[in-house]
Amino acid sequence: MSWIYLIIAALCEIAFAGSLKQTNNFTNLRWTLIFVFFYVLSIVLLNKAVQKIPIGTAYAIWTGIGAAGTVLIGIWYFKEPYHFWRIFFLCTLILSIIGLKFVSE
């Protein structure tokens, strides 16, 4: 169950990072509330995950999935530029996350 908490926490991190841009420097109340909701939920779920998963592993996976997901949100939703090297290093990040999962436990 801890791994499920960690994955959901990472998805919430993607949600709060993506909504951060929409807050317009925290002047848009709706997006600010969405940001706060996902931020708090992400931290609470991460806290539940680290009860069974080593903190170093959990944090690395949480931030890795969050970073990878945020890059993809930026490319798809915010039309940020992408090129070979950006995608290459994104793939190495994802492979590192998978590797950490396999060597943990």
N, C-alpha and C positions, 0 to 999 in steps of 0.2 A: 504493500500500500504506500510505502514511503516514496517509491519511484513514481507512482501516479501523482502523489502530492507535488513532487519535484517537477514533473512535466507540466502539470496545470499551473504551478507557480511561474514557470518559464513562459508559458503562453500568456499569463497575466502580465509578465514583464514586457512582452511584445506589445500587448494592449496599452499599457501605461506609457511606454516609450512612443508608440505611434500617436497616442492622444495628446502627448506633450506638445507636439508641433501645432495641434489644433487649438490649444488653449490661448494662443496669441498672447504670450507672456502673462498667463493667468488672468486675462481680462474677459475671456469667454467663460461664463459661469458653468454652462452645461458641460463643456469639454474639461473644465477644471475639476468638476465633480466626478466625471468619468475617470480622469487621471488619478485622482485620490482614491477612488474605489478600487481600481485595479492595482495601484501601488500597495495599498494596505493588504489586499487579498494576496498579492504575490509574496509579501514578506511573511504573512501569517502561514501560508502554505510552505514556504521555504523553511520556516521554523519547525513545522511539523515534520518535514522531510529529514532535517538534520538530527532528529532524535534517533534515527537508525542508520543514516548514511553519513560517512565521514564528512565533516564540514568542508574540507578542501575540495573533495570530489563534488559534493552537492553545489557548492558555490561556483566552481568552474563550469559545471554543466548548466546551472541556472543562467549564468552570465553568457555562456557560449550560445545556448539556444536563444536567449534574448537578443544577443548581438546579431546572430545569423537571421533571425526572424525580422528584426528591425531593419536590417539591410534590405531584405526582400520586400518589406512593406515600403521602404523608401523607393525602391526601384519600381515596384508595381503601382503603388498608390500615389506617391508624390512625384513620380516620373524623374527620379534622380538618375544621373548617368551611370552606365555600367560598361565595362570593357573586360577583355580577357583576364587581366590580372586581378581585377576585383572579384570576378566569379571564381577564379582559380583559388584565391586565398579564402574565399567563403567556403569552398569545397573542402579545403584543408582544415578549416575550423570545424566543419560538420564531421569530418572523419575523426578529428581529435575528440570530439564529444562522444562519438560512438565508441572509440577506443577506451575512453575513461569508464564508460558504462561496463564494457566487457572485462576490464581489469579490476573493477570494484566489486566488493561483496565477498 
